[in-house]
Amino acid sequence: MSNPKAAPISAKEFVSAYVQTHEADGTVEDLAEALNRNVDQVRAKRNSVSAQMKQRGVKLPSLKRMARNGGGGAAYDEAAEMLTAYLGTDTE
């Protein structure tokens, strides 16, 4: 998914891929895939480019949020069951 020795991404290349991803209603994960980088690298580049764009009076549009892993509510249900088993009773 990512290439640790890849050449730096230019601002122009990043913004071009960012706009295409935004138009496709994509996530930062989609952008990372398009740029052959990992999500953390893309987030760092987005922060850098965003700051530079802000200085120029332009704002990057928000990408669609990535789906959360773990099923959301189901993970909290399991965690509550673990605590109940540990504590022996409900803790309300």
LUMKE-532536 format. One record per atom (N, C-alpha, C, CB): z, y, x; chain; atom name; residue in one letter; residue number from 1. Coordinates in steps of 0.02 Angstrom, whole numbers, padded with zeros to 5 digits, m for minus. Glycine has a CB too. Example, Ala and Ser with C-alpha at 12.3 -4.5 7.8 and 13.67 -1.06 7.14 Angstrom:
<atoms>
ATOM      Z      Y      X unit site code pos
ATOM  00390 m00284  00660    A    N    A   1
ATOM  00390 m00225  00615    A   CA    A   1
ATOM  00390 m00165  00660    A    C    A   1
ATOM  00452 m00224  00565    A   CB    A   1
ATOM  00354 m00112  00642    A    N    S   2
ATOM  00357 m00053  00684    A   CA    S   2
ATOM  00394  00002  00645    A    C    S   2
ATOM  00286 m00030  00704    A   CB    S   2
</atoms>
This chain:
<atoms>
ATOM      Z      Y      X unit site code pos
ATOM  00000 m00060  00041    A    N    M   1
ATOM  00000  00000  00000    A   CA    M   1
ATOM  00000  00063  00043    A    C    M   1
ATOM  00060  00000 m00047    A   CB    M   1
ATOM  00036  00063  00097    A    N    S   2
ATOM  00035  00123  00139    A   CA    S   2
ATOM  00018  00103  00210    A    C    S   2
ATOM  00103  00160  00136    A   CB    S   2
ATOM m00006  00151  00247    A    N    N   3
ATOM m00026  00141  00315    A   CA    N   3
ATOM  00018  00186  00358    A    C    N   3
ATOM m00102  00156  00326    A   CB    N   3
ATOM  00068  00156  00394    A    N    P   4
ATOM  00116  00198  00432    A   CA    P   4
ATOM  00083  00239  00488    A    C    P   4
ATOM  00169  00154  00462    A   CB    P   4
ATOM  00025  00219  00513    A    N    K   5
ATOM m00008  00255  00567    A   CA    K   5
ATOM m00068  00296  00542    A    C    K   5
ATOM m00032  00207  00620    A   CB    K   5
ATOM m00071  00308  00477    A    N    A   6
ATOM m00126  00345  00448    A   CA    A   6
ATOM m00126  00418  00471    A    C    A   6
ATOM m00123  00341  00371    A   CB    A   6
ATOM m00185  00447  00472    A    N    A   7
ATOM m00191  00517  00490    A   CA    A   7
ATOM m00158  00560  00437    A    C    A   7
ATOM m00266  00537  00498    A   CB    A   7
ATOM m00134  00619  00456    A    N    P   8
ATOM m00103  00664  00407    A   CA    P   8
ATOM m00153  00681  00351    A    C    P   8
ATOM m00078  00729  00441    A   CB    P   8
ATOM m00126  00694  00292    A    N    I   9
ATOM m00167  00712  00235    A   CA    I   9
ATOM m00172  00789  00234    A    C    I   9
ATOM m00137  00684  00168    A   CB    I   9
ATOM m00232  00814  00230    A    N    S  10
ATOM m00240  00887  00226    A   CA    S  10
ATOM m00219  00911  00157    A    C    S  10
ATOM m00314  00908  00240    A   CB    S  10
ATOM m00202  00974  00153    A    N    A  11
ATOM m00182  01003  00088    A   CA    A  11
ATOM m00239  00997  00038    A    C    A  11
ATOM m00161  01077  00096    A   CB    A  11
ATOM m00301  01009  00061    A    N    K  12
ATOM m00360  01005  00018    A   CA    K  12
ATOM m00369  00934 m00009    A    C    K  12
ATOM m00423  01028  00056    A   CB    K  12
ATOM m00363  00884  00034    A    N    E  13
ATOM m00369  00814  00014    A   CA    E  13
ATOM m00313  00795 m00035    A    C    E  13
ATOM m00367  00767  00076    A   CB    E  13
ATOM m00253  00818 m00021    A    N    F  14
ATOM m00196  00803 m00064    A   CA    F  14
ATOM m00205  00833 m00133    A    C    F  14
ATOM m00131  00828 m00033    A   CB    F  14
ATOM m00223  00898 m00136    A    N    V  15
ATOM m00231  00932 m00200    A   CA    V  15
ATOM m00288  00901 m00240    A    C    V  15
ATOM m00243  01007 m00189    A   CB    V  15
ATOM m00342  00882 m00206    A    N    S  16
ATOM m00398  00850 m00240    A   CA    S  16
ATOM m00375  00785 m00274    A    C    S  16
ATOM m00455  00837 m00191    A   CB    S  16
ATOM m00340  00743 m00237    A    N    A  17
ATOM m00315  00680 m00265    A   CA    A  17
ATOM m00262  00694 m00319    A    C    A  17
ATOM m00285  00636 m00210    A   CB    A  17
ATOM m00221  00745 m00309    A    N    Y  18
ATOM m00170  00763 m00358    A   CA    Y  18
ATOM m00201  00784 m00424    A    C    Y  18
ATOM m00126  00820 m00330    A   CB    Y  18
ATOM m00253  00825 m00421    A    N    V  19
ATOM m00286  00849 m00482    A   CA    V  19
ATOM m00319  00790 m00518    A    C    V  19
ATOM m00339  00903 m00464    A   CB    V  19
ATOM m00352  00746 m00481    A    N    Q  20
ATOM m00383  00687 m00513    A   CA    Q  20
ATOM m00330  00643 m00546    A    C    Q  20
ATOM m00422  00646 m00460    A   CB    Q  20
ATOM m00273  00635 m00513    A    N    T  21
ATOM m00219  00594 m00541    A   CA    T  21
ATOM m00191  00627 m00603    A    C    T  21
ATOM m00163  00583 m00488    A   CB    T  21
ATOM m00182  00693 m00601    A    N    H  22
ATOM m00156  00729 m00659    A   CA    H  22
ATOM m00204  00724 m00718    A    C    H  22
ATOM m00143  00802 m00641    A   CB    H  22
ATOM m00268  00733 m00705    A    N    E  23
ATOM m00319  00728 m00758    A   CA    E  23
ATOM m00319  00659 m00790    A    C    E  23
ATOM m00388  00744 m00730    A   CB    E  23
ATOM m00303  00607 m00751    A    N    A  24
ATOM m00302  00538 m00776    A   CA    A  24
ATOM m00234  00520 m00806    A    C    A  24
ATOM m00319  00489 m00720    A   CB    A  24
ATOM m00190  00570 m00813    A    N    D  25
ATOM m00122  00559 m00839    A   CA    D  25
ATOM m00084  00508 m00796    A    C    D  25
ATOM m00125  00535 m00912    A   CB    D  25
ATOM m00093  00514 m00730    A    N    G  26
ATOM m00063  00467 m00684    A   CA    G  26
ATOM  00006  00487 m00661    A    C    G  26
ATOM m00106  00458 m00625    A   CB    G  26
ATOM  00037  00442 m00624    A    N    T  27
ATOM  00104  00452 m00597    A   CA    T  27
ATOM  00100  00464 m00521    A    C    T  27
ATOM  00150  00391 m00611    A   CB    T  27
ATOM  00157  00479 m00492    A    N    V  28
ATOM  00159  00487 m00419    A   CA    V  28
ATOM  00142  00420 m00385    A    C    V  28
ATOM  00229  00512 m00396    A   CB    V  28
ATOM  00157  00365 m00418    A    N    E  29
ATOM  00139  00299 m00391    A   CA    E  29
ATOM  00063  00292 m00389    A    C    E  29
ATOM  00171  00243 m00434    A   CB    E  29
ATOM  00029  00316 m00441    A    N    D  30
ATOM m00044  00314 m00442    A   CA    D  30
ATOM m00073  00358 m00386    A    C    D  30
ATOM m00071  00338 m00511    A   CB    D  30
ATOM m00043  00416 m00376    A    N    L  31
ATOM m00064  00461 m00323    A   CA    L  31
ATOM m00055  00428 m00255    A    C    L  31
ATOM m00026  00527 m00326    A   CB    L  31
ATOM  00001  00396 m00245    A    N    A  32
ATOM  00015  00361 m00182    A   CA    A  32
ATOM m00038  00308 m00169    A    C    A  32
ATOM  00085  00330 m00182    A   CB    A  32
ATOM m00056  00272 m00220    A    N    E  33
ATOM m00107  00220 m00213    A   CA    E  33
ATOM m00174  00251 m00195    A    C    E  33
ATOM m00113  00179 m00278    A   CB    E  33
ATOM m00191  00306 m00228    A    N    A  34
ATOM m00255  00340 m00214    A   CA    A  34
ATOM m00258  00365 m00142    A    C    A  34
ATOM m00264  00398 m00262    A   CB    A  34
ATOM m00201  00385 m00115    A    N    L  35
ATOM m00198  00413 m00047    A   CA    L  35
ATOM m00181  00360  00006    A    C    L  35
ATOM m00148  00469 m00044    A   CB    L  35
ATOM m00170  00298 m00016    A    N    N  36
ATOM m00151  00243  00028    A   CA    N  36
ATOM m00087  00260  00067    A    C    N  36
ATOM m00208  00228  00077    A   CB    N  36
ATOM m00038  00285  00030    A    N    R  37
ATOM  00027  00303  00058    A   CA    R  37
ATOM  00081  00274  00014    A    C    R  37
ATOM  00036  00380  00066    A   CB    R  37
ATOM  00144  00274  00038    A    N    N  38
ATOM  00198  00252 m00006    A   CA    N  38
ATOM  00223  00312 m00047    A    C    N  38
ATOM  00257  00221  00035    A   CB    N  38
ATOM  00261  00297 m00098    A    N    V  39
ATOM  00284  00349 m00145    A   CA    V  39
ATOM  00326  00402 m00110    A    C    V  39
ATOM  00324  00317 m00202    A   CB    V  39
ATOM  00369  00381 m00064    A    N    D  40
ATOM  00411  00430 m00029    A   CA    D  40
ATOM  00369  00479  00013    A    C    D  40
ATOM  00461  00393  00017    A   CB    D  40
ATOM  00317  00453  00046    A    N    Q  41
ATOM  00273  00497  00085    A   CA    Q  41
ATOM  00238  00548  00039    A    C    Q  41
ATOM  00221  00455  00124    A   CB    Q  41
ATOM  00216  00524 m00019    A    N    V  42
ATOM  00180  00568 m00065    A   CA    V  42
ATOM  00228  00620 m00095    A    C    V  42
ATOM  00147  00527 m00121    A   CB    V  42
ATOM  00289  00600 m00110    A    N    R  43
ATOM  00337  00648 m00136    A   CA    R  43
ATOM  00351  00702 m00084    A    C    R  43
ATOM  00403  00613 m00156    A   CB    R  43
ATOM  00358  00683 m00021    A    N    A  44
ATOM  00371  00731  00032    A   CA    A  44
ATOM  00312  00779  00039    A    C    A  44
ATOM  00384  00695  00099    A   CB    A  44
ATOM  00251  00753  00036    A    N    K  45
ATOM  00192  00795  00041    A   CA    K  45
ATOM  00187  00841 m00019    A    C    K  45
ATOM  00128  00752  00048    A   CB    K  45
ATOM  00203  00815 m00079    A    N    R  46
ATOM  00201  00856 m00139    A   CA    R  46
ATOM  00250  00914 m00132    A    C    R  46
ATOM  00218  00814 m00202    A   CB    R  46
ATOM  00310  00901 m00107    A    N    N  47
ATOM  00359  00955 m00098    A   CA    N  47
ATOM  00334  01008 m00050    A    C    N  47
ATOM  00426  00926 m00072    A   CB    N  47
ATOM  00302  00987  00004    A    N    S  48
ATOM  00276  01033  00053    A   CA    S  48
ATOM  00219  01074  00024    A    C    S  48
ATOM  00252  00995  00115    A   CB    S  48
ATOM  00171  01040 m00008    A    N    V  49
ATOM  00114  01075 m00038    A   CA    V  49
ATOM  00137  01121 m00094    A    C    V  49
ATOM  00061  01025 m00064    A   CB    V  49
ATOM  00184  01097 m00134    A    N    S  50
ATOM  00210  01137 m00190    A   CA    S  50
ATOM  00240  01202 m00165    A    C    S  50
ATOM  00262  01097 m00229    A   CB    S  50
ATOM  00279  01198 m00111    A    N    A  51
ATOM  00310  01259 m00082    A   CA    A  51
ATOM  00256  01308 m00058    A    C    A  51
ATOM  00357  01240 m00024    A   CB    A  51
ATOM  00204  01282 m00026    A    N    Q  52
ATOM  00150  01324 m00002    A   CA    Q  52
ATOM  00111  01356 m00060    A    C    Q  52
ATOM  00103  01284  00043    A   CB    Q  52
ATOM  00100  01317 m00112    A    N    M  53
ATOM  00064  01343 m00171    A   CA    M  53
ATOM  00106  01396 m00206    A    C    M  53
ATOM  00047  01285 m00220    A   CB    M  53
ATOM  00172  01385 m00209    A    N    K  54
ATOM  00216  01434 m00241    A   CA    K  54
ATOM  00212  01501 m00205    A    C    K  54
ATOM  00289  01408 m00241    A   CB    K  54
ATOM  00208  01499 m00138    A    N    Q  55
ATOM  00201  01561 m00100    A   CA    Q  55
ATOM  00136  01597 m00116    A    C    Q  55
ATOM  00204  01546 m00025    A   CB    Q  55
ATOM  00087  01560 m00141    A    N    R  56
ATOM  00022  01588 m00158    A   CA    R  56
ATOM  00015  01601 m00233    A    C    R  56
ATOM m00034  01542 m00134    A   CB    R  56
ATOM  00071  01594 m00269    A    N    G  57
ATOM  00072  01608 m00340    A   CA    G  57
ATOM  00041  01555 m00384    A    C    G  57
ATOM  00037  01672 m00352    A   CB    G  57
ATOM  00036  01493 m00358    A    N    V  58
ATOM  00006  01437 m00395    A   CA    V  58
ATOM  00057  01381 m00400    A    C    V  58
ATOM m00059  01412 m00361    A   CB    V  58
ATOM  00059  01348 m00457    A    N    K  59
ATOM  00107  01293 m00467    A   CA    K  59
ATOM  00070  01228 m00479    A    C    K  59
ATOM  00155  01309 m00525    A   CB    K  59
ATOM  00090  01174 m00444    A    N    L  60
ATOM  00061  01108 m00458    A   CA    L  60
ATOM  00085  01085 m00527    A    C    L  60
ATOM  00083  01056 m00402    A   CB    L  60
ATOM  00039  01058 m00567    A    N    P  61
ATOM  00061  01031 m00632    A   CA    P  61
ATOM  00101  00968 m00621    A    C    P  61
ATOM  00000  01017 m00678    A   CB    P  61
ATOM  00145  00952 m00668    A    N    S  62
ATOM  00186  00892 m00663    A   CA    S  62
ATOM  00145  00830 m00678    A    C    S  62
ATOM  00246  00896 m00710    A   CB    S  62
ATOM  00158  00778 m00639    A    N    L  63
ATOM  00127  00713 m00653    A   CA    L  63
ATOM  00170  00676 m00703    A    C    L  63
ATOM  00118  00672 m00589    A   CB    L  63
ATOM  00141  00627 m00735    A    N    K  64
ATOM  00178  00585 m00782    A   CA    K  64
ATOM  00233  00549 m00744    A    C    K  64
ATOM  00130  00534 m00818    A   CB    K  64
ATOM  00291  00542 m00776    A    N    R  65
ATOM  00347  00508 m00743    A   CA    R  65
ATOM  00334  00433 m00737    A    C    R  65
ATOM  00412  00520 m00782    A   CB    R  65
ATOM  00357  00405 m00682    A    N    M  66
ATOM  00351  00333 m00673    A   CA    M  66
ATOM  00399  00297 m00719    A    C    M  66
ATOM  00365  00313 m00599    A   CB    M  66
ATOM  00380  00238 m00742    A    N    A  67
ATOM  00425  00198 m00783    A   CA    A  67
ATOM  00483  00175 m00741    A    C    A  67
ATOM  00387  00136 m00813    A   CB    A  67
ATOM  00541  00174 m00771    A    N    R  68
ATOM  00601  00151 m00735    A   CA    R  68
ATOM  00602  00076 m00731    A    C    R  68
ATOM  00665  00178 m00769    A   CB    R  68
ATOM  00623  00050 m00674    A    N    N  69
ATOM  00630 m00023 m00667    A   CA    N  69
ATOM  00695 m00045 m00697    A    C    N  69
ATOM  00626 m00043 m00592    A   CB    N  69
ATOM  00699 m00108 m00718    A    N    G  70
ATOM  00762 m00135 m00742    A   CA    G  70
ATOM  00770 m00133 m00816    A    C    G  70
ATOM  00818 m00099 m00710    A   CB    G  70
ATOM  00722 m00109 m00853    A    N    G  71
ATOM  00725 m00112 m00926    A   CA    G  71
ATOM  00770 m00060 m00958    A    C    G  71
ATOM  00748 m00178 m00946    A   CB    G  71
ATOM  00792 m00010 m00922    A    N    G  72
ATOM  00832  00043 m00951    A   CA    G  72
ATOM  00896  00020 m00982    A    C    G  72
ATOM  00792  00079 m01002    A   CB    G  72
ATOM  00898  00016 m01049    A    N    G  73
ATOM  00958 m00002 m01086    A   CA    G  73
ATOM  00984 m00071 m01069    A    C    G  73
ATOM  00945  00002 m01159    A   CB    G  73
ATOM  00938 m00118 m01057    A    N    A  74
ATOM  00959 m00187 m01042    A   CA    A  74
ATOM  01001 m00189 m00978    A    C    A  74
ATOM  00898 m00233 m01034    A   CB    A  74
ATOM  00984 m00149 m00929    A    N    A  75
ATOM  01022 m00148 m00866    A   CA    A  75
ATOM  01093 m00122 m00879    A    C    A  75
ATOM  00986 m00104 m00814    A   CB    A  75
ATOM  01099 m00071 m00922    A    N    Y  76
ATOM  01165 m00044 m00939    A   CA    Y  76
ATOM  01205 m00095 m00979    A    C    Y  76
ATOM  01159  00022 m00978    A   CB    Y  76
ATOM  01171 m00132 m01023    A    N    D  77
ATOM  01206 m00184 m01061    A   CA    D  77
ATOM  01235 m00236 m01014    A    C    D  77
ATOM  01158 m00218 m01111    A   CB    D  77
ATOM  01196 m00258 m00965    A    N    E  78
ATOM  01220 m00307 m00917    A   CA    E  78
ATOM  01278 m00280 m00876    A    C    E  78
ATOM  01163 m00329 m00870    A   CB    E  78
ATOM  01273 m00217 m00856    A    N    A  79
ATOM  01327 m00186 m00817    A   CA    A  79
ATOM  01391 m00182 m00858    A    C    A  79
ATOM  01306 m00115 m00793    A   CB    A  79
ATOM  01385 m00165 m00923    A    N    A  80
ATOM  01443 m00162 m00967    A   CA    A  80
ATOM  01475 m00231 m00974    A    C    A  80
ATOM  01424 m00134 m01036    A   CB    A  80
ATOM  01433 m00282 m00980    A    N    E  81
ATOM  01459 m00351 m00985    A   CA    E  81
ATOM  01497 m00370 m00922    A    C    E  81
ATOM  01402 m00401 m00998    A   CB    E  81
ATOM  01470 m00350 m00864    A    N    M  82
ATOM  01504 m00365 m00800    A   CA    M  82
ATOM  01573 m00332 m00798    A    C    M  82
ATOM  01462 m00341 m00740    A   CB    M  82
ATOM  01576 m00268 m00818    A    N    L  83
ATOM  01640 m00233 m00817    A   CA    L  83
ATOM  01689 m00262 m00868    A    C    L  83
ATOM  01630 m00158 m00832    A   CB    L  83
ATOM  01664 m00281 m00926    A    N    T  84
ATOM  01707 m00311 m00977    A   CA    T  84
ATOM  01736 m00376 m00951    A    C    T  84
ATOM  01669 m00323 m01042    A   CB    T  84
ATOM  01694 m00417 m00919    A    N    A  85
ATOM  01718 m00480 m00891    A   CA    A  85
ATOM  01769 m00468 m00836    A    C    A  85
ATOM  01658 m00521 m00863    A   CB    A  85
ATOM  01758 m00417 m00795    A    N    Y  86
ATOM  01804 m00401 m00741    A   CA    Y  86
ATOM  01870 m00375 m00767    A    C    Y  86
ATOM  01772 m00350 m00694    A   CB    Y  86
ATOM  01867 m00329 m00814    A    N    L  87
ATOM  01927 m00297 m00840    A   CA    L  87
ATOM  01962 m00337 m00895    A    C    L  87
ATOM  01910 m00229 m00868    A   CB    L  87
ATOM  01926 m00382 m00925    A    N    G  88
ATOM  01955 m00426 m00976    A   CA    G  88
ATOM  01952 m00399 m01046    A    C    G  88
ATOM  02024 m00440 m00959    A   CB    G  88
ATOM  01939 m00334 m01055    A    N    T  89
ATOM  01935 m00305 m01122    A   CA    T  89
ATOM  01886 m00247 m01121    A    C    T  89
ATOM  02005 m00281 m01146    A   CB    T  89
ATOM  01870 m00223 m01181    A    N    D  90
ATOM  01830 m00162 m01185    A   CA    D  90
ATOM  01872 m00105 m01159    A    C    D  90
ATOM  01806 m00148 m01258    A   CB    D  90
ATOM  01840 m00055 m01128    A    N    T  91
ATOM  01878 m00001 m01096    A   CA    T  91
ATOM  01871  00065 m01134    A    C    T  91
ATOM  01855  00009 m01024    A   CB    T  91
ATOM  01857  00063 m01198    A    N    E  92
ATOM  01848  00125 m01236    A   CA    E  92
ATOM  01911  00161 m01249    A    C    E  92
ATOM  01814  00112 m01300    A   CB    E  92
</atoms>
